[in-house]
Amino acid sequence: MKNIHQSIGIPIDMAIFLRVVARGNFVRASEDLGLTPSAISKAITRLEDRLGVRLLSRTTRNLSLTNEGTIYYKHAKDIATAIEQAEAETASSSKAPSGTLRITIAAALAKHQIVPLIPTFLALYPDIEIDLNITEQHVDIVKENCDIAIRPGTLIDSSLIGTKLAEAKRYICASESYISRYGKPLTPIDLQHHNCLTTSGFPSLSRWQFDINNEPFTMEINGKIKCDNTDLLLDLALAGKGIVRLLETVCGKALQKGSLIPLLEEYHQSENVPIWAVTPPGRLTLPRVRVFVDFLKERLRKNFWAH
């Protein structure tokens, strides 16, 4: 993160307080701001003395907001967001987008869709730098000071701003080597006799939807291998280790090349899964964020299978 003296135009003690709350303790906040933990502590004490109230309850292990701290945090956050938005909109009218764009995204979506587009984006906007956080975990983008999270599926946190980039279908598929060895399932019930590769940590992704004679039903899928990394599931399927159900953002190119064969297409009910760019409130107005979201909306909606 930029040094505290380069941060947006709010009082320094307020900026320090916001970063302490976001990071959860003085040490992590000091690393972000380029200050010592002692300086962070003194700034919070100075702020509390000026306000005449206790903002943080301190223990040896963690910090928590007092009632007064909660009130102050809400207003301070609103002020910081408003100033950042005002400065971004003013600056965007006079200069090209610049700065570091912090993005968090799962490995498979990054590898197969986003990373191949980054060189083109940087050629268009040479003053922007990209900082990618590749993780399968659900990141608190406000706490971790990320500009954008790129996520498929239903949005959970209503306090964040979601911009739909595209929609993707799921495909049930397997390699030719797997089909040659174990046979091709002709109906959904046949999956009970096959090794299906599933995603761990997301129970809903192990419930595959089908339609037989206009009667929809859901089938609980089990197999010998579970993994929390979608790209590894793709690799396992390509290696002939089982049948997998993946978004076309991940398996589209393999299907196009014939490395994977689509299965049960006449039965499989694949809902359209939205792909979102999720941003903290006010962040979408930053020029570096806005141009990247607009770029992805234009490029992703054309053809997932082209990357």
N, C-alpha and C positions, 0 to 999 in steps of 0.2 A: 504494500500500500504506500501511497505517497506520504512524504513527511508531513507532520502536523502543520507546519508553517506554510505548506502548499495546498492545504485543504480548502474546501469551499468557505465563503466568507461568513462564518458564524464564530461567536466567541470561542477562544481556544479551550476553555474549561468545559464548555458545552460539547465541543467536538470530542474531547477526551472522554467525557461521561458517556456519550453515545457509543464510542468504540469499546469501552469497558463493558457496557451492557451487552453489546453484540458478541464480544469474545468470551465473556463469562468470568474473566479474572484480570488482574493487573499485569501479569507477566505476558500473556498473549497480546493484550492491548499495547503494551510497551514495545513488543516486537513489531507490531504493525505501524506504530507511530514514530519509531526511532527515538524513543525516550526511555529513561530508566524506570523500573517499577516504583522507585521512590518518588520520582517526579510525577508519575501518574497518581499515586496515593495523595501527594500534596495538592494536586490540582482538584481532586475530588473533595478533599477536606476544605479547600479554599471555596469551592462552589457551595458546599453545604453551609459553611459559616456565613457566606453572603446571603443565602436564602433563609437561614435560620431554622432549617429542618434537616433531618437525616434522610438521605436519598437511597443509601445502600446499607443493607445489613451484612456485616462482614463476619465470616467464621474462618477457621484455619484452612478450610477446604474449598469454600465457594462463596459467591456473592449472590444476594437476592435483593430485588427492589422492595423498598418500603411502600406504603400506600402513597406517600408524597412523591416518592421516586417514580412510581408508575405514572402519576399525573404529569410530572415534569418530563419524563421520557417521551410520552405521547406528543406533547407540545413541541419538545425539542426536535423530535423526529420529523414532525410536520414542517417545522421551520427549515431544517436542513434540506428536506426534499424540495421545498418551494424555492429555496435559494439555488440549489443545484439545477433545478429545472429552468429557472430564470436565466442563470448564467449560460447554460447549455444552448438555450434557444437564441440568446443574444449572440453568443460566439459563433453559432452555426451559420449565421447570416453573413459572416465576414471572412470565414476561413474554412479550409477543407477539414473533414473529420479526422481526428487524430487521437492518440492515447492508446492505452492497453485495454483490450477487450477480453474480459475474463469469462470463459464459457465452461460450464460443467455438462457432461454428456456421457452416456454409456458407451462402452468400447465398440460394440458392433455398429451402432448408428454413426459413431464418429468415423470408423474405418471405412465403411461402405458408402457413406453419403456425404458427410461434412468435410472430412479431411481432403478428399479429392477436389473439393471446390475452393479450398482456402488459397491456393496459389493464384487463382483467377481473381478472387476478392482482393488479395493484397496488391495485385497489379493495378487494380482500379483505385485502391485507397492505400498508397504507399506509406502514409503517415500513421497508419494503425498497426499495432502489434497484437498478436494473438497469444493468450495464455490459456491452454486447454487443461481442464481437470477431468481426467478419464476415470470414471468410477461407476460401479453398479449400485452404489448406495444413494439413497434419497438425500440430497444435499440441501441444507438450509441456506438458500442463496443470499438471504439478508445477512445472516450471521457470518457467512464466509465471504461476504463482499463480492459476490459474483454478479456480473452484468446480465447473463443469460443462462438459463438451463434449457436444454433441448430435450423434450420428453414426449414419448408416445402415450396414448391412452387418456383416461379421465383425469382432469385436474382435481387435486384434493384441497389445496390451500387457497381459499377464496380471497385472501388478502393480496395475492400476487396477480399480475396482469398476464393473461395468456393470449398470444397471437397465433392463430392456426396457420401453419405453413403448408400443410398438405394432408391428404388422407391416404392410408395404405391398407392393403388387404393381407390376410394371412393365407399361407399355403401349407398343406400337408404334403410332405415329399420325402423321398429317399433316393439313394444312389442306385445306379444300374447294378452295381456289384451286390448290394444288399438284396435287391429284388431277385437277382439271379440265384442267390443262395437260399433265400427264405421264402420266396414267392411274393406275389403282389396281392395285397388285401383288396377284395372285391366289394365288401360291405364294411360299415363301421364295426360290426361285431367281430370281424376278422382281426381287428387290432388287438384283441385280447390274447392272440397267439403270436404277437410280434413284440420286439423290444422297441418301445417308444422312448425317445429322449425328451425330457421335460425340464422346465425351468424351476429351480428351487427358490423358495422365498416368496413366490407368487402363486398361491393355490388356484386362483382363477384360471391361470394359464395351463393348468393340467385338466381343465374341464373343456373338452372340445365339443363344438356345436354341430349337429347334423340335422338333416331333414329326410325322412323316409316316408314316401306316399303322402307328402304334404303334412306330415306330423313331425314337428320339431322336437328334438330331445338332446340332452346333454350327456356326454359319456365321460366318466372319470378315467383318466389315462394314467397308467403306471408303466414303469420300465426299470431297467437295471442301472440307469445312469441319470442323475439329476445334476444340474449345474446352474450357477447364478450368472454365468457369462454366456450371452447369446451367441457370440462369435465362436466360442468353443463348441457349442452345440452344432453350429454349422459345420465346423471342421470334423466333428464326429460323424455327422451325417454324410459328408463327402467321403469319409474314410470307410463308409459301409457299415457303421456300428449300430444303425437303427433308423427309425422313422421319426421325423421331427415336424413340428408346426411352427413356422416362422413368418414374421412380417416380410413383405416383399422388399422392404428397405434393406434387408439382410440377405435374403436368398434369391432376389430377382435375377442377378447376373448369373448365378449358378443354374437357375432354371432356363435362362435364355441360351446358355452354352450347352445345355443338356447334361451338365454334371449332376444335377438332381432332376428327378422325374416327379411331376405332380401326381398325387394320388387322391382317390375318392372325390373327384371334382363334382360328380353328380349328386353327392350327398352332403358335402362339406358346406356349412353356412359360415361364411367369413364376413363378419361385420367390418365396416370401414373404420379403421383406427386413426384418430386424428394425431398428427405430429405437431407439437406446440413449441413455440419459443416463449419461455416463461421469464418474466422480468419483475424485479421489485417495483413498487409504486414509484412513478416519476422517472424511472431509469430509461424508459423507451424514448424519452425526448432527447437523450444524449445523442449527438450526431453519430458517434461510432457505433452505438447500439442500433439506432434507427436504420442506418444504411445496411448493416449486416442482416437484420431481420427482413428488410425489403429485398435484399439480394437472395436470401434463402427462399422466400416466397416465390420469387421468379424462377429460380433454378430447380427447386425440388418438385414443384408441381408439374413440371414438364414430363419427366420420366425417371423414376427410381432406378430403372434397369440399365440406365446409360452410364452410370458411374463405375 
